[in-house]
Structure formats: structure tokens, C-alpha cells
Amino acid sequence: MNTDLPNQPEEDAALEALLKEPAPYIPDEGFTARVMATLPQKRTGLVRKIILIGSSAVGFVLAALWLPWQQLGPLWTTQPIQDSGSDAAWLAVFTVLASLAWTVTNALSDEPEMR
């Protein structure tokens, strides 16, 4: 049986000690400052918020028109449901509402957008 494991506790301690040491500064002769100066300024995101809220409002109106409102059965019942169409209709309603909530929350957050 081979007992040579690749990560012995002694090796782990030595590796952790190396990783905890502060890295020495590498002079870049102003490269970092030049790159930071050429980056575009942070956008306010007002247009993004308007587009997100507007498109979610349009989507919500379209979904409200096209959702199968007639097929919605009781949400909670003690009797077994024979028709699964009601479940699918409720799933569509909850999906639309969750999507709307997520979009509005995302539009109103102050976090920078991911690129």
C-alpha cells in the first residue's frame, strides 16, 4: 500500500506559510496609473434602469393578457386535483411574478452591472 500522499500536513503548513507572506511590490513604472486613467468613467445607469423597468412593465402587461386566467384553480385545496392544467397555470403566474420582482429589484439596485 502506497502511503506517499501528495499533500502531507507538513507540506500544507509550509504552503500556507508561503501564501500568507505579503507579496513584494513589483514596480510598474506608472503602468497601473495609466491603465486606470484610460478606463471609462462609471456610468450612472439611469438609462439602464429606465430600459429595465420599461421592458418589464411591457412584459408584465403582455403576460397579464396571455396568462391562462380561466384555468387557475384553487391554489390550496385538500382534495386531490385531477387536472394538471391548473398547476401549469399557477406555475406560469408565479414565474411571471418572480421575473417581474427580480427585474425591478435588479433595476433599482445600486450595484454595478456585470460585463
Steps between C-alpha positions, in 0.01 A plus 500: 500500500640838397509752787652787299212741496553815295390739776663406825417727799859630507477603135164669562647706785795608287271592212267697729799690642612592147151614403464716813820694429432843354589520135781740420408811301588468135576842354299560186634845410154659502331231288215447748432873525494535120258208461271632774502845335388355164209300641157647426326687779235323703160539340207609711278229354189716467441386143551139607245538780246661269543227240473220759192640672334592169562164339386316812180708504433414134576134571272500801211648300548246221522216751187623677316492167627156399501311829237225527287671765201273427701190585606617845354270758524541873857545614455290815253220523455194716365293214724344238507694175416290196600761243867603484413799281429701813848425632659613174293819502609583855860424407474749213354766732771451761771502233377831362475655847845375602651628177339840550622520861854400401513753215373791709733408787792483260407830338474680832820360650808718515737217418704543183393293205698191411686496170 
